[in-house]
Amino acid sequence: MAETPHFKRIAILGVGLIGSSLARVVRREGLADEVVGLARSEATRERILALGLVDRAEADPAAAVAGADLVVLALHLGGYEAVGTAIAPHLAEGAIVTDVGSAKRAVIDRLGALLPSHAHLVPGHPVAGTEHSGPDAGFAELFQDRWCILTPDAGADPDAVETVAGMWRAGGMMVEIMDAEHHDLVLALTSHLPHAIAYTIVGTATELEGDLQSEVIKFSAGGFRDFTRIAATNPEFWRDVFLANRDAILEVLARFTEDLTALRKALRQGDGAALHEMFLRTHAIRRGIIEAGQDQAEEDKRKDG
Amino acid sequence: MAETPHFKRIAILGVGLIGSSLARVVRREGLADEVVGLARSEATRERILALGLVDRAEADPAAAVAGADLVVLALHLGGYEAVGTAIAPHLAEGAIVTDVGSAKRAVIDRLGALLPSHAHLVPGHPVAGTEHSGPDAGFAELFQDRWCILTPDAGADPDAVETVAGMWRAGGMMVEIMDAEHHDLVLALTSHLPHAIAYTIVGTATELEGDLQSEVIKFSAGGFRDFTRIAATNPEFWRDVFLANRDAILEVLARFTEDLTALRKALRQGDGAALHEMFLRTHAIRRGIIEAGQDQAEEDKRKDG
Protein backbone atom coordinates (compact mmCIF):
# COMPACT_ATOMS: atom_id res chain seq x y z
CA MET A 1 0.00 0.00 0.00
CA ALA A 2 1.28 3.47 -0.94
CA GLU A 3 2.21 6.14 1.57
CA THR A 4 -0.25 8.66 2.95
CA PRO A 5 -0.25 11.64 0.57
CA HIS A 6 0.61 15.17 1.55
CA PHE A 7 -0.76 18.26 -0.18
CA LYS A 8 0.38 21.84 -0.19
CA ARG A 9 -3.15 23.12 -0.57
CA ILE A 10 -6.46 21.27 -0.49
CA ALA A 11 -9.55 23.11 -1.72
CA ILE A 12 -12.79 21.65 -0.34
CA LEU A 13 -15.70 22.95 -2.38
CA GLY A 14 -18.73 22.67 -0.13
CA VAL A 15 -18.14 22.20 3.58
CA GLY A 16 -21.25 20.27 4.65
CA LEU A 17 -21.46 16.89 6.36
CA ILE A 18 -18.99 15.15 4.02
CA GLY A 19 -16.77 18.15 3.26
CA SER A 20 -16.38 19.13 6.89
CA SER A 21 -15.75 15.53 7.95
CA LEU A 22 -13.01 15.34 5.33
CA ALA A 23 -11.57 18.64 6.57
CA ARG A 24 -11.44 17.14 10.05
CA VAL A 25 -9.58 14.11 8.69
CA VAL A 26 -7.14 16.39 6.86
CA ARG A 27 -6.48 18.22 10.16
CA ARG A 28 -6.19 15.09 12.26
CA GLU A 29 -3.83 13.37 9.83
CA GLY A 30 -1.92 16.49 8.82
CA LEU A 31 -2.59 15.85 5.14
CA ALA A 32 -2.13 19.44 3.95
CA ASP A 33 -0.19 22.62 4.65
CA GLU A 34 -3.29 24.66 3.90
CA VAL A 35 -7.01 23.92 3.66
CA VAL A 36 -9.27 26.26 1.71
CA GLY A 37 -13.05 25.97 1.96
CA LEU A 38 -15.67 27.20 -0.50
CA ALA A 39 -19.00 28.29 0.94
CA ARG A 40 -21.62 30.49 -0.62
CA SER A 41 -23.06 31.95 2.57
CA GLU A 42 -21.09 34.27 4.81
CA ALA A 43 -22.47 32.54 7.89
CA THR A 44 -21.01 29.22 6.76
CA ARG A 45 -17.66 30.82 5.93
CA GLU A 46 -17.50 32.31 9.42
CA ARG A 47 -18.55 29.04 10.96
CA ILE A 48 -15.96 26.85 9.23
CA LEU A 49 -13.24 29.31 10.19
CA ALA A 50 -14.48 29.40 13.79
CA LEU A 51 -14.49 25.57 13.89
CA GLY A 52 -10.91 25.61 12.65
CA LEU A 53 -11.84 23.39 9.71
CA VAL A 54 -10.15 25.60 7.11
CA ASP A 55 -7.36 28.15 6.99
CA ARG A 56 -9.19 30.26 4.46
CA ALA A 57 -12.85 30.48 3.46
CA GLU A 58 -13.74 31.65 -0.02
CA ALA A 59 -17.02 32.59 -1.71
CA ASP A 60 -15.49 32.52 -5.19
CA PRO A 61 -14.71 29.08 -6.70
CA ALA A 62 -11.83 30.46 -8.79
CA ALA A 63 -10.13 31.92 -5.71
CA ALA A 64 -10.72 28.71 -3.77
CA VAL A 65 -8.94 26.43 -6.25
CA ALA A 66 -6.07 28.73 -7.24
CA GLY A 67 -2.78 27.02 -6.40
CA ALA A 68 -4.45 23.91 -4.97
CA ASP A 69 -2.88 20.54 -5.76
CA LEU A 70 -6.08 18.78 -4.65
CA VAL A 71 -9.62 19.99 -5.30
CA VAL A 72 -12.54 18.10 -3.72
CA LEU A 73 -16.08 18.78 -4.91
CA ALA A 74 -18.24 18.10 -1.88
CA LEU A 75 -21.36 19.94 -2.95
CA HIS A 76 -24.68 18.66 -4.33
CA LEU A 77 -24.52 17.15 -7.80
CA GLY A 78 -26.74 19.93 -9.12
CA GLY A 79 -23.97 22.44 -8.45
CA TYR A 80 -21.20 20.59 -10.30
CA GLU A 81 -21.71 22.21 -13.68
CA ALA A 82 -21.60 25.79 -12.45
CA VAL A 83 -18.65 25.17 -10.13
CA GLY A 84 -16.82 23.08 -12.74
CA THR A 85 -17.17 25.87 -15.27
CA ALA A 86 -15.96 28.45 -12.76
CA ILE A 87 -12.89 26.54 -11.59
CA ALA A 88 -11.71 25.05 -14.92
CA PRO A 89 -9.60 28.05 -16.07
CA HIS A 90 -8.00 28.40 -12.63
CA LEU A 91 -6.85 24.87 -11.91
CA ALA A 92 -3.12 24.51 -11.32
CA GLU A 93 -0.93 22.37 -13.58
CA GLY A 94 -1.26 18.75 -12.44
CA ALA A 95 -4.06 19.51 -9.98
CA ILE A 96 -6.14 16.50 -8.97
CA VAL A 97 -9.90 17.03 -9.01
CA THR A 98 -12.04 14.54 -7.13
CA ASP A 99 -15.58 14.53 -5.75
CA VAL A 100 -17.87 12.73 -3.31
CA GLY A 101 -21.05 12.48 -5.40
CA SER A 102 -23.42 9.50 -5.17
CA ALA A 103 -23.77 9.10 -8.96
CA LYS A 104 -20.64 8.73 -11.06
CA ARG A 105 -21.35 8.39 -14.82
CA ALA A 106 -23.05 11.78 -14.88
CA VAL A 107 -20.11 13.34 -13.01
CA ILE A 108 -17.59 12.06 -15.52
CA ASP A 109 -19.70 13.23 -18.43
CA ARG A 110 -20.34 16.70 -17.04
CA LEU A 111 -17.11 17.45 -15.24
CA GLY A 112 -14.78 15.60 -17.58
CA ALA A 113 -15.83 17.77 -20.52
CA LEU A 114 -15.18 20.97 -18.58
CA LEU A 115 -11.76 20.36 -17.04
CA PRO A 116 -8.48 21.26 -18.76
CA SER A 117 -6.22 18.39 -19.86
CA HIS A 118 -3.52 19.42 -17.36
CA ALA A 119 -5.83 18.49 -14.45
CA HIS A 120 -6.57 14.90 -13.34
CA LEU A 121 -10.16 13.86 -12.70
CA VAL A 122 -10.61 11.03 -10.16
CA PRO A 123 -14.35 10.62 -9.44
CA GLY A 124 -14.99 9.26 -5.97
CA HIS A 125 -17.79 8.27 -3.62
CA PRO A 126 -17.19 7.76 0.09
CA VAL A 127 -20.19 5.62 1.08
CA ALA A 128 -20.89 7.12 4.47
CA GLY A 129 -23.32 9.61 5.90
CA THR A 130 -25.86 10.48 8.56
CA GLU A 131 -29.25 12.13 8.36
CA HIS A 132 -27.72 15.43 9.44
CA SER A 133 -26.11 18.11 7.30
CA GLY A 134 -23.90 21.18 7.60
CA PRO A 135 -20.37 21.76 8.92
CA ASP A 136 -21.35 21.19 12.55
CA ALA A 137 -22.72 17.72 11.73
CA GLY A 138 -19.39 16.43 10.44
CA PHE A 139 -16.90 14.33 12.40
CA ALA A 140 -13.58 12.75 11.45
CA GLU A 141 -14.73 9.19 12.27
CA LEU A 142 -17.57 9.30 9.74
CA PHE A 143 -15.48 7.38 7.19
CA GLN A 144 -13.93 4.84 9.53
CA ASP A 145 -14.24 1.26 8.22
CA ARG A 146 -16.56 2.35 5.40
CA TRP A 147 -16.02 1.86 1.69
CA CYS A 148 -14.91 4.52 -0.75
CA ILE A 149 -15.51 3.79 -4.43
CA LEU A 150 -13.32 5.46 -7.05
CA THR A 151 -14.44 5.33 -10.71
CA PRO A 152 -11.56 6.67 -12.81
CA ASP A 153 -11.94 6.41 -16.57
CA ALA A 154 -9.61 4.09 -18.52
CA GLY A 155 -7.21 6.92 -19.34
CA ALA A 156 -6.89 8.27 -15.79
CA ASP A 157 -3.45 8.92 -14.29
CA PRO A 158 -2.61 6.00 -11.91
CA ASP A 159 -0.65 8.24 -9.54
CA ALA A 160 -3.59 10.61 -9.20
CA VAL A 161 -5.90 7.69 -8.48
CA GLU A 162 -3.49 6.33 -5.85
CA THR A 163 -3.17 9.77 -4.25
CA VAL A 164 -6.94 10.10 -3.83
CA ALA A 165 -7.15 6.53 -2.56
CA GLY A 166 -4.43 7.31 -0.01
CA MET A 167 -6.35 10.32 1.26
CA TRP A 168 -9.49 8.27 1.94
CA ARG A 169 -7.45 5.47 3.50
CA ALA A 170 -6.04 8.07 5.89
CA GLY A 171 -9.68 8.69 6.86
CA GLY A 172 -10.04 5.01 7.71
CA MET A 173 -11.81 3.98 4.50
CA MET A 174 -11.39 0.86 2.43
CA VAL A 175 -11.01 1.83 -1.22
CA GLU A 176 -12.45 -0.01 -4.21
CA ILE A 177 -12.05 0.86 -7.87
CA MET A 178 -14.89 0.10 -10.28
CA ASP A 179 -16.58 1.20 -13.50
CA ALA A 180 -18.82 4.22 -13.15
CA GLU A 181 -21.78 2.33 -14.64
CA HIS A 182 -21.34 -0.54 -12.20
CA HIS A 183 -21.10 1.89 -9.29
CA ASP A 184 -24.31 3.56 -10.38
CA LEU A 185 -26.23 0.28 -10.49
CA VAL A 186 -24.93 -0.97 -7.13
CA LEU A 187 -25.69 2.34 -5.45
CA ALA A 188 -29.10 2.59 -7.11
CA LEU A 189 -29.96 -0.61 -5.29
CA THR A 190 -28.19 -0.12 -1.95
CA SER A 191 -28.87 3.56 -1.47
CA HIS A 192 -31.07 5.30 -4.02
CA LEU A 193 -33.87 2.73 -4.11
CA PRO A 194 -34.08 2.61 -0.28
CA HIS A 195 -34.32 6.37 -0.25
CA ALA A 196 -36.97 6.42 -2.99
CA ILE A 197 -39.02 3.95 -1.02
CA ALA A 198 -38.49 5.60 2.34
CA TYR A 199 -39.59 8.93 0.89
CA THR A 200 -42.60 7.32 -0.72
CA ILE A 201 -43.83 5.52 2.37
CA VAL A 202 -43.42 8.59 4.54
CA GLY A 203 -45.20 10.55 1.81
CA THR A 204 -48.05 8.03 1.86
CA ALA A 205 -48.37 8.68 5.59
CA THR A 206 -48.38 12.46 5.21
CA GLU A 207 -51.48 12.23 3.01
CA LEU A 208 -53.55 10.64 5.74
CA GLU A 209 -56.18 12.62 7.54
CA GLY A 210 -54.89 14.48 10.62
CA ASP A 211 -56.09 12.02 13.23
CA LEU A 212 -54.48 9.02 11.62
CA GLN A 213 -51.30 10.98 10.89
CA SER A 214 -50.69 11.83 14.53
CA GLU A 215 -51.15 8.17 15.38
CA VAL A 216 -48.64 7.15 12.74
CA ILE A 217 -46.14 9.34 14.57
CA LYS A 218 -47.12 7.95 17.95
CA PHE A 219 -46.78 4.30 16.98
CA SER A 220 -43.82 4.66 14.66
CA ALA A 221 -41.58 2.41 16.75
CA GLY A 222 -42.97 -0.58 14.85
CA GLY A 223 -40.67 -0.01 11.86
CA PHE A 224 -41.90 3.20 10.27
CA ARG A 225 -39.48 5.45 12.15
CA ASP A 226 -36.52 3.72 10.45
CA PHE A 227 -37.96 4.86 7.14
CA THR A 228 -38.37 8.40 8.38
CA ARG A 229 -34.72 8.39 9.43
CA ILE A 230 -33.68 7.37 5.93
CA ALA A 231 -36.06 9.90 4.42
CA ALA A 232 -34.89 12.74 6.66
CA THR A 233 -31.78 13.55 4.65
CA ASN A 234 -31.56 16.67 2.55
CA PRO A 235 -34.23 16.91 -0.20
CA GLU A 236 -32.10 18.99 -2.60
CA PHE A 237 -29.27 16.50 -2.26
CA TRP A 238 -31.55 13.61 -3.17
CA ARG A 239 -33.28 15.41 -6.02
CA ASP A 240 -29.84 15.89 -7.60
CA VAL A 241 -28.82 12.27 -7.02
CA PHE A 242 -32.04 10.99 -8.58
CA LEU A 243 -31.69 13.16 -11.64
CA ALA A 244 -28.02 12.22 -12.04
CA ASN A 245 -28.62 8.47 -11.69
CA ARG A 246 -32.02 8.29 -13.32
CA ASP A 247 -31.57 5.27 -15.58
CA ALA A 248 -30.10 2.95 -12.96
CA ILE A 249 -32.73 3.97 -10.40
CA LEU A 250 -35.56 3.39 -12.87
CA GLU A 251 -34.18 -0.06 -13.56
CA VAL A 252 -34.06 -1.14 -9.91
CA LEU A 253 -37.45 0.49 -9.27
CA ALA A 254 -38.89 -1.68 -12.03
CA ARG A 255 -37.39 -4.83 -10.47
CA PHE A 256 -38.64 -3.84 -7.02
CA THR A 257 -42.14 -3.16 -8.32
CA GLU A 258 -42.32 -6.61 -9.89
CA ASP A 259 -41.37 -8.20 -6.57
CA LEU A 260 -43.82 -6.07 -4.61
CA THR A 261 -46.59 -7.08 -7.01
CA ALA A 262 -45.77 -10.74 -6.33
CA LEU A 263 -46.02 -10.13 -2.58
CA ARG A 264 -49.38 -8.36 -2.99
CA LYS A 265 -50.70 -11.25 -5.00
CA ALA A 266 -49.56 -13.83 -2.42
CA LEU A 267 -51.18 -11.76 0.32
CA ARG A 268 -54.44 -11.29 -1.58
CA GLN A 269 -54.61 -15.03 -2.14
CA GLY A 270 -53.83 -15.71 1.52
CA ASP A 271 -50.88 -17.84 0.43
CA GLY A 272 -49.01 -18.29 3.69
CA ALA A 273 -46.42 -20.64 2.19
CA ALA A 274 -45.44 -18.11 -0.48
CA LEU A 275 -45.23 -15.30 2.08
CA HIS A 276 -43.10 -17.42 4.35
CA GLU A 277 -40.78 -18.25 1.46
CA MET A 278 -40.38 -14.55 0.61
CA PHE A 279 -39.69 -13.59 4.20
CA LEU A 280 -37.17 -16.41 4.63
CA ARG A 281 -34.85 -15.62 1.74
CA THR A 282 -33.86 -12.23 3.16
CA HIS A 283 -32.02 -13.75 6.12
CA ALA A 284 -28.92 -14.69 4.17
CA ILE A 285 -28.37 -11.10 3.02
CA ARG A 286 -28.80 -9.75 6.52
CA ARG A 287 -26.30 -12.25 7.88
CA GLY A 288 -23.86 -11.26 5.13
CA ILE A 289 -24.08 -7.61 6.12
CA ILE A 290 -23.42 -8.33 9.77
CA GLU A 291 -20.49 -10.58 8.88
CA ALA A 292 -19.07 -7.97 6.50
CA GLY A 293 -19.01 -5.54 9.45
CA GLN A 294 -21.30 -3.04 7.72
CA ASP A 295 -23.79 -2.84 10.55
CA GLN A 296 -22.42 -0.57 13.24
CA ALA A 297 -25.20 -1.19 15.75
CA GLU A 298 -24.67 -4.94 15.54
CA GLU A 299 -20.92 -4.53 15.77
CA ASP A 300 -21.19 -2.34 18.85
CA LYS A 301 -23.42 -4.93 20.42
CA ARG A 302 -20.91 -7.68 19.73
CA LYS A 303 -18.08 -5.63 21.17
CA ASP A 304 -20.12 -4.86 24.31
CA GLY A 305 -21.23 -8.47 24.74
CA MET B 1 -54.41 6.42 37.37
CA ALA B 2 -55.23 3.11 39.02
CA GLU B 3 -52.84 1.18 41.20
CA THR B 4 -50.38 -1.37 39.86
CA PRO B 5 -52.20 -4.72 39.74
CA HIS B 6 -51.10 -7.81 41.58
CA PHE B 7 -51.82 -11.34 40.38
CA LYS B 8 -51.75 -14.65 42.16
CA ARG B 9 -50.68 -16.47 39.04
CA ILE B 10 -49.74 -15.18 35.62
CA ALA B 11 -49.57 -17.65 32.74
CA ILE B 12 -47.37 -16.45 29.87
CA LEU B 13 -48.10 -18.54 26.81
CA GLY B 14 -44.99 -18.25 24.62
CA VAL B 15 -41.81 -17.01 26.26
CA GLY B 16 -39.99 -15.38 23.32
CA LEU B 17 -38.80 -11.79 22.95
CA ILE B 18 -42.06 -10.21 24.16
CA GLY B 19 -43.13 -12.93 26.60
CA SER B 20 -39.74 -13.12 28.29
CA SER B 21 -39.47 -9.34 28.49
CA LEU B 22 -42.87 -9.25 30.15
CA ALA B 23 -41.76 -12.00 32.55
CA ARG B 24 -38.77 -9.85 33.47
CA VAL B 25 -41.08 -6.90 34.14
CA VAL B 26 -43.31 -9.10 36.31
CA ARG B 27 -40.26 -10.16 38.32
CA ARG B 28 -38.80 -6.65 38.61
CA GLU B 29 -42.11 -5.11 39.69
CA GLY B 30 -43.28 -8.06 41.78
CA LEU B 31 -46.57 -8.24 39.88
CA ALA B 32 -47.35 -11.88 40.66
CA ASP B 33 -46.93 -14.54 43.32
CA GLU B 34 -46.29 -17.12 40.62
CA VAL B 35 -45.33 -17.01 36.95
CA VAL B 36 -46.06 -20.00 34.72
CA GLY B 37 -44.57 -20.21 31.24
CA LEU B 38 -45.79 -22.27 28.29
CA ALA B 39 -43.16 -23.55 25.87
CA ARG B 40 -43.42 -26.38 23.39
CA SER B 41 -39.76 -27.37 23.35
CA GLU B 42 -38.05 -28.90 26.35
CA ALA B 43 -34.92 -26.82 25.69
CA THR B 44 -36.94 -23.60 26.01
CA ARG B 45 -38.64 -24.80 29.17
CA GLU B 46 -35.27 -25.56 30.73
CA ARG B 47 -33.89 -22.25 29.57
CA ILE B 48 -36.68 -20.09 31.00
CA LEU B 49 -36.40 -21.89 34.30
CA ALA B 50 -32.62 -21.44 34.31
CA LEU B 51 -33.04 -17.74 33.55
CA GLY B 52 -35.41 -17.47 36.50
CA LEU B 53 -38.12 -16.04 34.26
CA VAL B 54 -40.81 -18.44 35.46
CA ASP B 55 -41.54 -20.51 38.53
CA ARG B 56 -42.99 -23.31 36.46
CA ALA B 57 -42.63 -24.26 32.81
CA GLU B 58 -45.40 -26.22 31.13
CA ALA B 59 -45.72 -27.93 27.75
CA ASP B 60 -49.50 -28.31 28.05
CA PRO B 61 -51.64 -25.16 27.62
CA ALA B 62 -54.36 -26.48 29.92
CA ALA B 63 -51.89 -27.05 32.77
CA ALA B 64 -50.32 -23.63 32.16
CA VAL B 65 -53.55 -21.64 32.57
CA ALA B 66 -55.14 -23.65 35.40
CA GLY B 67 -55.73 -21.34 38.36
CA ALA B 68 -54.23 -18.29 36.63
CA ASP B 69 -55.95 -14.96 37.14
CA LEU B 70 -54.07 -13.50 34.16
CA VAL B 71 -53.30 -15.33 30.90
CA VAL B 72 -51.08 -13.62 28.33
CA LEU B 73 -50.88 -15.04 24.80
CA ALA B 74 -47.40 -14.11 23.60
CA LEU B 75 -47.07 -16.56 20.74
CA HIS B 76 -47.38 -16.10 16.98
CA LEU B 77 -50.86 -15.28 15.72
CA GLY B 78 -50.93 -18.54 13.81
CA GLY B 79 -50.93 -20.44 17.13
CA TYR B 80 -53.88 -18.59 18.72
CA GLU B 81 -56.63 -20.89 17.53
CA ALA B 82 -55.04 -24.12 18.76
CA VAL B 83 -54.00 -22.64 22.10
CA GLY B 84 -57.32 -20.82 22.54
CA THR B 85 -59.20 -24.08 21.98
CA ALA B 86 -56.92 -25.91 24.41
CA ILE B 87 -57.16 -23.38 27.26
CA ALA B 88 -60.84 -22.42 27.00
CA PRO B 89 -62.22 -25.22 29.20
CA HIS B 90 -59.55 -24.65 31.84
CA LEU B 91 -59.74 -20.90 32.42
CA ALA B 92 -60.53 -19.89 35.98
CA GLU B 93 -63.67 -17.94 36.88
CA GLY B 94 -62.96 -14.24 36.19
CA ALA B 95 -59.62 -14.94 34.50
CA ILE B 96 -58.37 -12.15 32.28
CA VAL B 97 -57.04 -13.23 28.88
CA THR B 98 -54.89 -10.76 26.98
CA ASP B 99 -52.40 -11.00 24.14
CA VAL B 100 -49.58 -9.12 22.42
CA GLY B 101 -50.47 -9.73 18.76
CA SER B 102 -49.83 -7.18 16.01
CA ALA B 103 -53.27 -7.59 14.43
CA LYS B 104 -56.38 -7.19 16.57
CA ARG B 105 -59.65 -7.70 14.67
CA ALA B 106 -58.65 -11.25 13.78
CA VAL B 107 -57.74 -11.95 17.42
CA ILE B 108 -61.11 -10.82 18.69
CA ASP B 109 -62.93 -12.83 16.07
CA ARG B 110 -60.94 -16.02 16.62
CA LEU B 111 -60.31 -15.92 20.34
CA GLY B 112 -63.53 -14.22 21.37
CA ALA B 113 -65.60 -17.05 19.91
CA LEU B 114 -63.60 -19.68 21.81
CA LEU B 115 -63.44 -18.28 25.34
CA PRO B 116 -66.04 -18.99 28.02
CA SER B 117 -68.21 -16.09 29.18
CA HIS B 118 -66.68 -16.20 32.68
CA ALA B 119 -63.31 -15.07 31.26
CA HIS B 120 -62.52 -11.51 30.18
CA LEU B 121 -60.82 -10.91 26.84
CA VAL B 122 -58.69 -7.73 26.64
CA PRO B 123 -56.78 -7.76 23.32
CA GLY B 124 -53.51 -5.84 23.54
CA HIS B 125 -50.50 -4.87 21.47
CA PRO B 126 -47.32 -3.55 23.09
CA VAL B 127 -45.67 -1.71 20.18
CA ALA B 128 -42.07 -2.62 20.91
CA GLY B 129 -39.54 -5.10 19.61
CA THR B 130 -36.09 -5.79 18.27
CA GLU B 131 -34.88 -7.92 15.40
CA HIS B 132 -33.96 -10.69 17.84
CA SER B 133 -36.15 -13.46 19.20
CA GLY B 134 -36.23 -16.06 21.95
CA PRO B 135 -36.14 -15.87 25.76
CA ASP B 136 -32.51 -14.75 25.89
CA ALA B 137 -33.26 -11.74 23.65
CA GLY B 138 -35.79 -10.24 26.06
CA PHE B 139 -35.10 -7.47 28.57
CA ALA B 140 -37.33 -5.64 31.03
CA GLU B 141 -36.66 -2.21 29.50
CA LEU B 142 -38.01 -3.21 26.08
CA PHE B 143 -41.34 -1.54 26.82
CA GLN B 144 -40.05 1.61 28.50
CA ASP B 145 -41.66 4.78 27.07
CA ARG B 146 -43.33 2.84 24.24
CA TRP B 147 -47.03 2.65 23.47
CA CYS B 148 -49.33 -0.23 24.29
CA ILE B 149 -52.63 -0.33 22.42
CA LEU B 150 -55.60 -2.13 23.96
CA THR B 151 -58.62 -2.89 21.76
CA PRO B 152 -61.40 -4.18 24.05
CA ASP B 153 -64.81 -4.70 22.45
CA ALA B 154 -67.73 -2.50 23.53
CA GLY B 155 -68.93 -5.05 26.09
CA ALA B 156 -65.56 -5.60 27.77
CA ASP B 157 -65.26 -5.43 31.56
CA PRO B 158 -63.75 -1.99 32.50
CA ASP B 159 -61.91 -3.44 35.52
CA ALA B 160 -60.26 -6.11 33.39
CA VAL B 161 -59.17 -3.47 30.86
CA GLU B 162 -57.76 -1.30 33.64
CA THR B 163 -55.91 -4.26 35.14
CA VAL B 164 -54.18 -5.07 31.85
CA ALA B 165 -53.40 -1.39 31.31
CA GLY B 166 -51.87 -1.25 34.79
CA MET B 167 -49.62 -4.20 34.04
CA TRP B 168 -48.18 -2.54 30.92
CA ARG B 169 -47.80 0.77 32.72
CA ALA B 170 -45.71 -1.08 35.32
CA GLY B 171 -43.48 -2.01 32.38
CA GLY B 172 -43.07 1.66 31.55
CA MET B 173 -45.59 1.76 28.71
CA MET B 174 -48.08 4.45 27.79
CA VAL B 175 -51.47 2.87 27.20
CA GLU B 176 -53.99 3.83 24.54
CA ILE B 177 -57.43 2.34 23.97
CA MET B 178 -58.79 2.19 20.42
CA ASP B 179 -61.04 0.24 18.05
CA ALA B 180 -59.52 -2.96 16.71
CA GLU B 181 -60.16 -1.84 13.09
CA HIS B 182 -58.43 1.46 13.68
CA HIS B 183 -55.47 -0.27 15.32
CA ASP B 184 -55.16 -2.58 12.35
CA LEU B 185 -55.04 0.29 9.85
CA VAL B 186 -52.53 2.35 11.85
CA LEU B 187 -50.25 -0.63 12.35
CA ALA B 188 -50.58 -1.71 8.73
CA LEU B 189 -49.05 1.62 7.84
CA THR B 190 -46.49 2.06 10.63
CA SER B 191 -45.30 -1.50 10.91
CA HIS B 192 -46.67 -4.03 8.42
CA LEU B 193 -46.14 -1.96 5.27
CA PRO B 194 -42.54 -1.10 6.24
CA HIS B 195 -41.89 -4.78 6.79
CA ALA B 196 -43.52 -5.76 3.49
CA ILE B 197 -41.32 -3.27 1.70
CA ALA B 198 -38.15 -4.12 3.57
CA TYR B 199 -38.65 -7.79 2.79
CA THR B 200 -39.33 -6.99 -0.84
CA ILE B 201 -36.30 -4.79 -1.38
CA VAL B 202 -34.00 -7.27 0.30
CA GLY B 203 -35.61 -9.97 -1.82
CA THR B 204 -34.95 -7.92 -4.95
CA ALA B 205 -31.29 -7.84 -3.95
CA THR B 206 -31.11 -11.58 -3.32
CA GLU B 207 -32.11 -12.25 -6.92
CA LEU B 208 -29.09 -10.44 -8.31
CA GLU B 209 -26.22 -12.36 -9.82
CA GLY B 210 -23.54 -13.34 -7.27
CA ASP B 211 -21.07 -10.58 -8.05
CA LEU B 212 -23.54 -7.77 -7.66
CA GLN B 213 -25.02 -9.38 -4.55
CA SER B 214 -21.72 -9.37 -2.67
CA GLU B 215 -21.32 -5.71 -3.56
CA VAL B 216 -24.77 -4.92 -2.28
CA ILE B 217 -23.63 -6.32 1.05
CA LYS B 218 -20.35 -4.40 0.95
CA PHE B 219 -21.90 -1.03 0.24
CA SER B 220 -25.01 -1.45 2.32
CA ALA B 221 -24.17 1.47 4.62
CA GLY B 222 -25.88 3.79 2.15
CA GLY B 223 -29.36 2.95 3.42
CA PHE B 224 -29.94 -0.67 2.43
CA ARG B 225 -28.74 -2.14 5.71
CA ASP B 226 -31.58 -0.37 7.58
CA PHE B 227 -33.99 -2.36 5.43
CA THR B 228 -32.20 -5.59 6.16
CA ARG B 229 -32.48 -4.84 9.87
CA ILE B 230 -36.24 -4.42 9.54
CA ALA B 231 -36.45 -7.53 7.37
CA ALA B 232 -34.39 -9.65 9.74
CA THR B 233 -37.23 -10.37 12.16
CA ASN B 234 -38.84 -13.79 12.36
CA PRO B 235 -40.42 -14.96 9.07
CA GLU B 236 -43.10 -17.14 10.72
CA PHE B 237 -44.11 -14.23 12.92
CA TRP B 238 -44.57 -11.95 9.93
CA ARG B 239 -46.37 -14.51 7.80
CA ASP B 240 -48.95 -14.79 10.59
CA VAL B 241 -49.26 -11.03 10.98
CA PHE B 242 -49.77 -10.56 7.24
CA LEU B 243 -52.45 -13.22 7.04
CA ALA B 244 -54.20 -11.86 10.15
CA ASN B 245 -54.21 -8.25 8.94
CA ARG B 246 -54.55 -8.90 5.23
CA ASP B 247 -57.24 -6.36 4.33
CA ALA B 248 -55.62 -3.38 6.03
CA ILE B 249 -52.20 -4.23 4.61
CA LEU B 250 -53.59 -4.58 1.09
CA GLU B 251 -55.19 -1.16 1.45
CA VAL B 252 -52.00 0.62 2.49
CA LEU B 253 -50.01 -1.32 -0.12
CA ALA B 254 -52.38 0.02 -2.76
CA ARG B 255 -51.88 3.59 -1.53
CA PHE B 256 -48.12 3.15 -1.40
CA THR B 257 -48.02 1.71 -4.91
CA GLU B 258 -49.91 4.73 -6.26
CA ASP B 259 -47.39 7.06 -4.66
CA LEU B 260 -44.42 5.05 -5.90
CA THR B 261 -45.83 5.16 -9.41
CA ALA B 262 -46.01 8.95 -9.18
CA LEU B 263 -42.37 9.09 -8.11
CA ARG B 264 -41.32 6.82 -10.97
CA LYS B 265 -43.16 9.03 -13.42
CA ALA B 266 -41.52 12.20 -12.08
CA LEU B 267 -38.14 10.52 -12.29
CA ARG B 268 -38.71 9.22 -15.82
CA GLN B 269 -39.71 12.71 -16.89
CA GLY B 270 -36.67 14.23 -15.16
CA ASP B 271 -39.04 16.49 -13.20
CA GLY B 272 -36.71 17.87 -10.52
CA ALA B 273 -39.35 20.19 -9.05
CA ALA B 274 -41.80 17.32 -8.49
CA LEU B 275 -39.07 15.15 -6.93
CA HIS B 276 -38.02 17.97 -4.64
CA GLU B 277 -41.61 18.50 -3.56
CA MET B 278 -42.00 14.79 -2.74
CA PHE B 279 -38.77 14.70 -0.78
CA LEU B 280 -39.65 17.86 1.13
CA ARG B 281 -43.01 16.85 2.53
CA THR B 282 -41.52 13.99 4.55
CA HIS B 283 -39.62 16.31 6.88
CA ALA B 284 -42.64 17.28 8.96
CA ILE B 285 -43.38 13.65 9.83
CA ARG B 286 -39.78 12.99 10.81
CA ARG B 287 -39.75 16.05 13.05
CA GLY B 288 -43.00 14.88 14.63
CA ILE B 289 -41.49 11.51 15.48
CA ILE B 290 -38.43 13.04 17.11
CA GLU B 291 -40.59 15.46 19.09
CA ALA B 292 -42.91 12.65 20.17
CA GLY B 293 -39.87 10.90 21.63
CA GLN B 294 -40.35 7.81 19.50
CA ASP B 295 -36.82 7.80 18.14
CA GLN B 296 -34.53 6.33 20.73
CA ALA B 297 -31.30 6.99 18.82
CA GLU B 298 -32.16 10.68 18.49
CA GLU B 299 -33.20 10.86 22.11
CA ASP B 300 -29.96 9.28 23.29
CA LYS B 301 -28.04 11.77 21.19
CA ARG B 302 -29.91 14.66 22.75
CA LYS B 303 -29.25 13.36 26.24
CA ASP B 304 -25.57 12.88 25.51
CA GLY B 305 -25.25 16.28 23.85
Interface residues (C-beta under 8 A of the other chain):
Chain A: G78 S102 V127 A128 G129 R146 W147 I149 E176 L185 V186 L187 L189 T190 S191 L193 P194 H195 A196 I197 A198 Y199 T200 I201 V202 G203 T204 A205 T206 E207 L208 L212 Q213 S214 E215 V216 I217 K218 F219 S220 A221 G222 G223 F224 R225 D226 F227 T228 R229 I230 A231 A232 P235 E236 W238 R239 F242 L243 R246 I249 L250 V252 L253 R255 F256 T257 D259 L260 L263 R264 L267 R268 G270 G272 L275 H276 M278 F279 L280 R281 T282 H283 A284 I285 R286 G288 I289 A292 Q294 D295 A297
Chain B: G78 S102 V127 A128 G129 R146 W147 I149 E176 L185 V186 L187 L189 T190 S191 L193 P194 H195 A196 I197 A198 Y199 T200 I201 V202 G203 T204 A205 T206 E207 L208 L212 Q213 S214 E215 V216 I217 K218 F219 S220 A221 G222 G223 F224 R225 D226 F227 T228 R229 I230 A231 A232 P235 E236 W238 R239 D240 F242 L243 R246 I249 L250 V252 L253 R255 F256 T257 D259 L260 L263 R264 L267 R268 G270 G272 L275 H276 M278 F279 L280 R281 T282 H283 A284 I285 R286 G288 I289 A292 Q294 D295 A297
